[in-house]
Amino acid sequence: MCGQNNYLLAKKALLALEEAGVFTSSGLVKDKEAKILNQTETMVAARAGRGEGHFVLVHGACHGAWSCFKVKPLLEAAGHQVTTLDNAASGINMKEIQDVRSMFEYSKPLLEFME
């Protein structure tokens, strides 16, 4: 699942954006969008070719990949590759919850991705 360091990195990024008045719990503040886009382009250009990390974000119980919708663009803007997955019977995964009989079956989409 999302490692403690990855979680802390994402949390710090969100807090920094909130403190700067650029991001609120409801999303980007409209009048600051142009400033953010320029800063993002600068950040990504500065980090291009440096082999930034690949984050695989895995949701918790009763959620789906959609629950990472605020963190994913922040990590991508910082130059990271980001993958979000739906576990079995979660998000857009069509498996019925009654058919998930073990943690192995629940986490099969993640395990297949990691192979």
PASEBA-1860 file (N, C-alpha, C; in nm, 3 decimals):
! residues 115
1> MCGQNNYL> 0.084/-0.116/0.000/0.000/0.000/0.000/0.090/0.124/0.000 ~ 0.033/0.242/0.000/0.115/0.362/-0.003/0.209/0.360/0.117 ~ 0.339/0.366/0.093/0.437/0.363/0.201/0.427/0.487/0.288 ~ 0.474/0.477/0.411/0.468/0.589/0.505/0.542/0.711/0.449 ~ 0.659/0.691/0.386/0.733/0.804/0.331/0.657/0.870/0.217 ~ 0.594/0.789/0.129/0.516/0.844/0.019/0.397/0.923/0.072 ~ 0.333/0.870/0.175/0.219/0.938/0.236/0.263/1.073/0.293 ~ 0.373/1.073/0.364/0.422/1.197/0.425/0.461/1.299/0.318
9> LAKKALLA> 0.523/1.253/0.209/0.560/1.342/0.100/0.435/1.408/0.041 ~ 0.334/1.327/0.013/0.210/1.380/-0.045/0.141/1.475/0.053 ~ 0.139/1.438/0.181/0.075/1.522/0.282/0.146/1.658/0.293 ~ 0.280/1.656/0.291/0.356/1.782/0.297/0.327/1.868/0.175 ~ 0.315/1.805/0.058/0.286/1.881/-0.064/0.148/1.947/-0.054 ~ 0.049/1.872/-0.006/-0.085/1.930/0.009/-0.087/2.044/0.110 ~ -0.018/2.026/0.222/-0.013/2.131/0.324/0.057/2.255/0.272 ~ 0.164/2.238/0.197/0.236/2.353/0.142/0.147/2.430/0.045
17> LEEAGVFT> 0.071/2.358/-0.037/-0.020/2.426/-0.130/-0.133/2.497/-0.056 ~ -0.183/2.436/0.051/-0.288/2.502/0.130/-0.234/2.627/0.196 ~ -0.112/2.619/0.253/-0.053/2.735/0.320/-0.028/2.849/0.221 ~ 0.005/2.814/0.097/0.030/2.916/-0.005/-0.100/2.975/-0.059 ~ -0.213/2.920/-0.016/-0.341/2.970/-0.063/-0.374/2.925/-0.204 ~ -0.307/2.822/-0.250/-0.325/2.776/-0.386/-0.422/2.659/-0.393 ~ -0.434/2.586/-0.286/-0.513/2.463/-0.286/-0.597/2.460/-0.159 ~ -0.722/2.423/-0.174/-0.809/2.406/-0.059/-0.866/2.265/-0.064
25> SSGLVKDK> -0.939/2.226/0.036/-0.997/2.092/0.038/-1.094/2.071/-0.078 ~ -1.141/2.179/-0.138/-1.232/2.165/-0.252/-1.160/2.177/-0.386 ~ -1.028/2.195/-0.387/-0.953/2.200/-0.511/-0.871/2.326/-0.526 ~ -0.825/2.352/-0.649/-0.743/2.469/-0.677/-0.826/2.596/-0.667 ~ -0.765/2.702/-0.617/-0.828/2.833/-0.615/-0.809/2.893/-0.754 ~ -0.917/2.930/-0.820/-0.915/2.971/-0.960/-0.811/3.078/-0.993 ~ -0.801/3.184/-0.915/-0.712/3.293/-0.949/-0.564/3.257/-0.935 ~ -0.535/3.143/-0.879/-0.397/3.101/-0.861/-0.356/2.993/-0.962
33> EAKILNQT> -0.448/2.949/-1.047/-0.420/2.837/-1.137/-0.304/2.866/-1.231 ~ -0.299/2.986/-1.290/-0.192/3.019/-1.383/-0.056/3.014/-1.314 ~ -0.051/3.066/-1.192/0.074/3.064/-1.116/0.120/2.920/-1.090 ~ 0.027/2.835/-1.052/0.059/2.694/-1.026/0.109/2.626/-1.152 ~ 0.042/2.650/-1.265/0.083/2.586/-1.390/0.224/2.627/-1.428 ~ 0.257/2.755/-1.412/0.393/2.800/-1.443/0.495/2.737/-1.350 ~ 0.465/2.730/-1.221/0.557/2.668/-1.125/0.573/2.519/-1.154 ~ 0.463/2.455/-1.192/0.467/2.313/-1.224/0.555/2.287/-1.345
41> ETMVAARA> 0.538/2.367/-1.451/0.621/2.350/-1.571/0.768/2.367/-1.537 ~ 0.800/2.465/-1.454/0.938/2.488/-1.412/0.993/2.370/-1.334 ~ 0.912/2.318/-1.239/0.955/2.204/-1.159/0.981/2.081/-1.244 ~ 0.887/2.052/-1.335/0.900/1.933/-1.418/1.021/1.947/-1.510 ~ 1.039/2.065/-1.568/1.155/2.086/-1.656/1.285/2.070/-1.579 ~ 1.291/2.118/-1.457/1.413/2.108/-1.377/1.444/1.964/-1.339 ~ 1.342/1.881/-1.326/1.363/1.743/-1.283/1.367/1.644/-1.398 ~ 1.346/1.691/-1.519/1.342/1.600/-1.634/1.475/1.526/-1.646
49> GRGEGHFV> 1.465/1.398/-1.669/1.585/1.317/-1.688/1.656/1.279/-1.559 ~ 1.600/1.311/-1.445/1.667/1.278/-1.318/1.618/1.146/-1.260 ~ 1.536/1.073/-1.334/1.491/0.943/-1.286/1.407/0.949/-1.161 ~ 1.310/1.039/-1.158/1.223/1.051/-1.042/1.150/0.920/-1.018 ~ 1.089/0.905/-0.903/1.027/0.781/-0.861/0.898/0.745/-0.933 ~ 0.860/0.621/-0.916/0.732/0.572/-0.965/0.649/0.534/-0.843 ~ 0.539/0.604/-0.823/0.451/0.578/-0.710/0.333/0.494/-0.757 ~ 0.304/0.388/-0.685/0.185/0.307/-0.709/0.093/0.333/-0.590
57> LVHGACHG> -0.016/0.403/-0.615/-0.108/0.443/-0.508/-0.220/0.340/-0.498 ~ -0.238/0.286/-0.379/-0.338/0.183/-0.357/-0.435/0.233/-0.250 ~ -0.562/0.231/-0.284/-0.666/0.283/-0.195/-0.689/0.192/-0.075 ~ -0.759/0.245/0.023/-0.798/0.166/0.140/-0.933/0.100/0.117 ~ -0.985/0.037/0.221/-1.112/-0.034/0.212/-1.226/0.062/0.176 ~ -1.319/0.011/0.098/-1.439/0.085/0.058/-1.410/0.208/-0.027 ~ -1.298/0.209/-0.095/-1.261/0.319/-0.183/-1.222/0.263/-0.319 ~ -1.163/0.347/-0.401/-1.114/0.306/-0.532/-0.999/0.397/-0.571
65> AWSCFKVK> -0.948/0.378/-0.692/-0.838/0.461/-0.740/-0.875/0.610/-0.738 ~ -1.003/0.639/-0.749/-1.051/0.777/-0.747/-1.010/0.850/-0.620 ~ -0.984/0.778/-0.511/-0.952/0.845/-0.384/-0.815/0.913/-0.386 ~ -0.737/0.888/-0.491/-0.604/0.950/-0.503/-0.608/1.071/-0.597 ~ -0.728/1.121/-0.629/-0.740/1.224/-0.732/-0.671/1.355/-0.697 ~ -0.648/1.384/-0.571/-0.577/1.507/-0.535/-0.426/1.487/-0.529 ~ -0.384/1.371/-0.488/-0.241/1.344/-0.471/-0.173/1.314/-0.604 ~ -0.241/1.242/-0.691/-0.181/1.199/-0.819/-0.127/1.316/-0.901
73> PLLEAAGH> -0.206/1.422/-0.926/-0.152/1.532/-1.008/-0.037/1.607/-0.940 ~ -0.035/1.609/-0.809/0.075/1.675/-0.739/0.205/1.598/-0.758 ~ 0.197/1.467/-0.747/0.316/1.385/-0.768/0.362/1.392/-0.913 ~ 0.266/1.389/-1.006/0.302/1.399/-1.148/0.365/1.534/-1.178 ~ 0.312/1.638/-1.117/0.368/1.772/-1.139/0.511/1.782/-1.086 ~ 0.543/1.700/-0.988/0.678/1.699/-0.933/0.770/1.609/-1.015 ~ 0.721/1.553/-1.125/0.805/1.475/-1.214/0.803/1.325/-1.190 ~ 0.713/1.279/-1.107/0.706/1.136/-1.077/0.607/1.066/-1.170
81> QVTTLDNA> 0.630/0.937/-1.193/0.532/0.855/-1.262/0.436/0.803/-1.155 ~ 0.306/0.805/-1.183/0.207/0.766/-1.084/0.108/0.667/-1.147 ~ 0.085/0.558/-1.077/-0.015/0.459/-1.119/-0.114/0.441/-1.006 ~ -0.243/0.446/-1.039/-0.347/0.419/-0.940/-0.423/0.294/-0.984 ~ -0.456/0.210/-0.889/-0.522/0.083/-0.918/-0.649/0.067/-0.836 ~ -0.743/-0.008/-0.892/-0.862/-0.049/-0.817/-0.843/-0.194/-0.776 ~ -0.854/-0.222/-0.648/-0.852/-0.362/-0.602/-0.983/-0.429/-0.642 ~ -0.989/-0.560/-0.624/-1.109/-0.636/-0.661/-1.233/-0.581/-0.591
89> ASGINMKE> -1.341/-0.570/-0.666/-1.471/-0.523/-0.615/-1.463/-0.380/-0.562 ~ -1.371/-0.300/-0.614/-1.354/-0.161/-0.571/-1.348/-0.071/-0.693 ~ -1.390/0.054/-0.675/-1.382/0.148/-0.786/-1.455/0.096/-0.908 ~ -1.385/0.092/-1.024/-1.448/0.044/-1.147/-1.424/-0.104/-1.172 ~ -1.357/-0.172/-1.080/-1.338/-0.317/-1.093/-1.474/-0.384/-1.081 ~ -1.510/-0.465/-1.179/-1.645/-0.519/-1.190/-1.671/-0.644/-1.105 ~ -1.572/-0.695/-1.036/-1.591/-0.815/-0.956/-1.687/-0.784/-0.839 ~ -1.775/-0.877/-0.809/-1.870/-0.861/-0.699/-1.800/-0.891/-0.566
97> IQDVRSMF> -1.831/-0.816/-0.463/-1.766/-0.833/-0.333/-1.791/-0.974/-0.277 ~ -1.904/-1.032/-0.309/-1.934/-1.167/-0.261/-1.838/-1.271/-0.320 ~ -1.776/-1.238/-0.433/-1.685/-1.330/-0.499/-1.540/-1.314/-0.452 ~ -1.514/-1.216/-0.366/-1.379/-1.195/-0.314/-1.368/-1.270/-0.182 ~ -1.292/-1.377/-0.182/-1.289/-1.467/-0.066/-1.160/-1.458/0.015 ~ -1.064/-1.380/-0.031/-0.938/-1.370/0.043/-0.868/-1.238/0.011 ~ -0.769/-1.203/0.092/-0.689/-1.084/0.065/-0.612/-1.100/-0.065 ~ -0.573/-1.224/-0.097/-0.504/-1.249/-0.223/-0.593/-1.210/-0.341
105> EYSKPLLE> -0.719/-1.253/-0.338/-0.812/-1.217/-0.446/-0.837/-1.067/-0.448 ~ -0.850/-1.005/-0.330/-0.875/-0.861/-0.321/-0.759/-0.782/-0.382 ~ -0.637/-0.825/-0.356/-0.520/-0.750/-0.402/-0.465/-0.801/-0.534 ~ -0.535/-0.891/-0.602/-0.487/-0.949/-0.728/-0.453/-0.843/-0.834 ~ -0.533/-0.739/-0.854/-0.494/-0.637/-0.953/-0.357/-0.574/-0.923 ~ -0.328/-0.549/-0.796/-0.199/-0.493/-0.759/-0.088/-0.594/-0.783 ~ -0.110/-0.718/-0.744/-0.009/-0.821/-0.762/0.022/-0.843/-0.909 ~ -0.080/-0.840/-0.994/-0.060/-0.855/-1.138/0.020/-0.737/-1.193
113> FME> -0.008/-0.619/-1.145/0.066/-0.500/-1.191/0.213/-0.508/-1.150 ~ 0.239/-0.559/-1.032/0.377/-0.563/-0.979/0.462/-0.672/-1.043 ~ 0.402/-0.768/-1.114/0.480/-0.876/-1.175/0.575/-0.826/-1.279
END
